[in-house]
Amino acid sequence: MRSKLFHASLAAALALGLGLAAPASQAAPGDRYVLVTHAADSDSWWNTIKNSIKQAGEDFGVDVDYRGSGNGDLSEMARQLESAAARNYKGVSFDIASYAVLKAPAAKVTAKGIPIVTINSGTPEESKKLGAIMHVGQGEYDAGKAAGERAKAAGVTSFVCVNHYATNNASFERCQGFADAIGLKDWRKTSMIDTGMDPTVVASKLSAYLRSNPKTQAILALGPNAAEPAIKVVQDMHLVGKINFGTFDLSPAIINGIKSGTIQYAIDQQPYLQGYMGIAALVIAHEQNTKDPAKIIAALKANPKFQARLKQYDLKPVYTATGVSSGPAFVTKDNVATVEKYAGQYR
């Protein structure tokens, strides 16, 4: 009789959801997270991010959605954030493409008590203002400045910034850092072209600029959408080895450009880390009921599946007191072989 009473009591407790919480180290079935970005569907650079959040979901046993803007429209990204708040995800990660545009929708997410981790664009300071637990990304101005210092050491005093996404403030930060490093003033008026993402337009505008400004010593492309058409321009205009050509980010075409000597370096922000850690940090925050970056980072360091991913893809996060710096690192002829295998997929 006591056994029957015990089992009946246990069944009642289960029905009422009493006293039998899931272990803190395991995600509850059906937990769903989302990554929202400013990226247009045509921007292939984000494929690495998509792959990384898929693997984060697999490693942590959760479902993860990806929501881009479709065509790069920041107002659409804002609507996606508002939708995320309405859907009551367990956590929301997004890039700070524009603090001003995303401030209000981000507030709707935090008002629901949903934790946020920001990635990619933006700064740790902006992340904190948005109520995020932490930021995983690359300091864009610092990355641009590091590239500019590399160019300056090679004797560069002039450049053209090939800006394929001029509505994102990070684009200007990258070029500002480069310009400051080489000592160039008023670069926005004289040394930037707003190309958009159409490769034909990128190539046409860059060719026209270089013909009109034949003394240009360097090209700074801000990603594959700018760099890949620029490779052909440099080759067609017989400028290989005559112009200092650097780009942000990686793709198979950029890897080949480095190997051939057309591109001198690529600035690697390790996007896999941004996507994976953006989701992983949210899962840990939810499971452990914490918003302490130090505790979350400690859990990541102790996670064998995450550590295996780092080793497999040769990724090197830099941990700080309040988040993670995913870059910049430079890929050149000297180390291109170590990342070539995974370029555009996990690097």
QUIQUINOR-V635015 format. One record per pair of residues at least 4 apart in sequence whose ideal C-beta (glycine too) atoms are under 6 Angstrom apart, sorted by the first residue. I is the first residue (numbers start at 0). J is the second residue. D is the distance in Angstrom with one decimal. If there is no record, write none. Layout:
i = {I,I}
j = {J,J}
d = {D,D}
//
This chain:
i = {12,12,21,21,23,26,26,26,26,30,30,31,31,32,32,32,32,32,32,32,33,33,33,33,34,34,34,35,35,35,35,36,36,37,37,37,37,38,38,38,39,39,40,41,44,44,44,47,47,48,48,49,50,51,51,51,52,52,52,55,55,55,56,56,58,59,61,63,66,68,68,68,69,73,73,73,77,77,80,81,81,83,83,84,84,84,89,90,90,90,91,91,91,92,92,92,94,94,94,95,95,95,95,96,96,97,98,101,105,108,108,109,114,114,114,115,116,116,116,116,116,116,117,117,117,117,118,118,118,118,119,119,120,121,121,123,123,123,126,126,132,132,133,133,134,135,135,135,135,135,136,136,137,137,137,137,137,139,139,139,140,140,142,142,143,143,143,144,144,145,146,146,146,147,147,147,148,150,150,150,151,151,151,153,155,155,155,155,156,157,157,158,158,158,159,159,159,159,160,160,160,160,161,161,161,161,161,162,162,162,162,163,163,163,163,164,165,165,170,171,173,177,178,178,185,186,187,192,192,194,194,194,195,196,198,201,201,202,202,205,205,206,208,209,217,218,218,219,220,220,220,220,221,221,222,222,223,223,223,226,226,227,230,230,231,233,233,233,233,234,238,239,243,244,244,245,245,246,246,247,249,249,249,249,249,250,251,251,253,254,254,256,256,257,257,264,264,265,266,267,267,267,268,268,269,269,269,271,271,272,272,272,272,273,273,275,276,276,280,283,283,283,284,284,289,292,292,296,299,309,312,312,313,316,317,318,330,330,335,338,338,341,341,342}
j = {17,18,25,27,286,30,59,60,61,61,89,62,88,61,63,88,89,90,278,281,64,83,88,91,52,65,92,66,79,80,93,67,94,68,73,76,96,42,45,67,70,71,69,196,222,223,248,270,271,270,274,65,345,271,274,275,63,274,278,275,278,279,61,63,304,282,282,278,79,72,75,76,75,96,97,100,100,104,104,104,107,88,91,107,108,111,285,114,281,285,108,113,115,116,118,277,118,119,120,117,120,121,125,120,167,101,125,105,129,113,115,130,132,281,284,131,131,132,133,277,280,281,121,126,131,134,135,136,273,277,136,273,169,125,126,134,321,322,131,134,284,290,292,322,322,273,276,277,323,325,273,325,142,268,325,326,327,169,172,173,172,176,266,327,173,176,177,176,180,327,177,245,266,177,180,181,180,155,217,243,155,180,181,243,181,216,217,243,181,215,216,190,217,219,190,208,215,218,174,190,191,219,194,205,220,225,229,170,191,193,221,194,196,224,225,170,170,193,221,175,221,219,183,186,189,190,191,204,208,200,201,204,200,224,228,225,228,228,232,229,232,232,212,215,243,229,244,245,225,226,229,246,225,247,247,248,227,248,250,246,253,252,256,261,235,238,239,244,261,239,242,261,263,262,263,263,264,253,265,266,253,265,267,342,346,343,342,343,265,339,342,261,262,262,335,329,331,330,327,326,328,330,325,326,314,325,326,275,345,276,314,316,325,277,325,279,280,323,295,287,295,298,289,295,294,296,321,318,305,314,341,345,337,323,324,323,335,338,339,342,346,345,346,346}
d = {4.4,5.8,6.0,5.0,5.4,4.7,5.8,4.7,4.7,4.6,5.0,4.4,5.7,5.8,5.1,5.7,5.7,4.7,5.5,5.5,4.4,5.1,4.9,5.6,5.3,5.4,4.7,4.7,4.8,5.5,4.1,5.3,5.4,5.3,6.0,4.9,3.6,4.7,4.3,4.6,5.2,3.9,5.9,5.9,5.5,5.3,5.5,4.6,5.5,5.3,3.9,5.5,6.0,4.4,3.5,4.1,4.8,4.6,5.1,4.5,4.1,5.1,5.3,4.0,4.2,4.6,5.7,5.6,4.5,5.2,4.4,4.5,5.7,5.8,5.4,4.8,5.6,4.7,3.7,4.7,5.7,5.5,4.9,4.2,4.5,5.3,5.0,4.9,3.0,5.8,5.2,5.6,5.4,4.8,5.8,3.7,5.4,3.7,4.4,5.4,5.1,2.5,5.2,5.1,5.1,6.0,4.8,5.3,4.6,5.0,5.9,4.2,5.7,5.8,4.8,4.3,5.8,5.5,5.7,4.9,4.8,5.3,5.6,4.2,4.6,4.8,4.8,5.6,4.1,4.4,5.1,5.2,4.3,4.7,6.0,4.6,5.8,5.7,4.3,3.7,5.7,4.9,4.4,4.0,4.4,5.1,4.8,5.6,4.6,6.0,6.0,5.9,5.3,3.9,5.5,3.7,5.6,4.5,4.0,5.1,4.4,4.3,5.4,3.8,3.9,2.8,4.4,3.5,4.8,5.6,5.5,5.3,5.7,3.8,2.6,5.1,4.7,3.9,5.2,5.4,5.9,5.6,4.9,5.6,5.7,4.6,4.5,5.2,5.7,5.6,4.9,5.9,3.8,5.5,5.5,5.6,5.4,5.7,3.9,5.9,4.3,5.2,6.0,5.9,4.6,4.1,5.9,5.1,5.6,5.5,5.8,5.2,5.3,4.3,4.2,5.5,6.0,4.5,5.4,5.8,5.8,5.4,4.4,4.1,6.0,4.1,5.4,4.9,5.4,5.8,4.3,5.0,5.6,4.7,4.3,5.8,4.0,4.2,5.3,5.6,5.0,5.3,5.8,5.9,4.0,6.0,4.7,5.7,3.9,3.8,5.2,3.9,5.3,5.2,5.3,4.8,5.3,5.9,4.1,3.8,5.5,4.7,4.8,5.5,5.8,4.7,5.9,5.9,5.6,6.0,4.5,5.1,5.8,5.0,5.8,5.7,4.9,6.0,5.3,4.7,5.4,5.5,6.0,4.7,5.7,4.7,5.4,5.1,5.4,5.1,4.6,4.4,3.8,4.9,5.0,5.0,4.9,4.5,4.8,5.8,4.5,5.1,5.4,3.5,5.5,4.4,5.5,5.8,5.2,5.3,5.8,5.3,4.3,6.0,5.5,5.9,5.7,5.9,5.0,5.7,5.0,4.7,5.9,6.0,5.0,6.0,5.3,5.4,5.6,4.7,5.5,4.7,5.4,5.0,4.2,5.7,5.6,5.8,5.7,5.8,4.7,4.1,4.2,5.2}
//
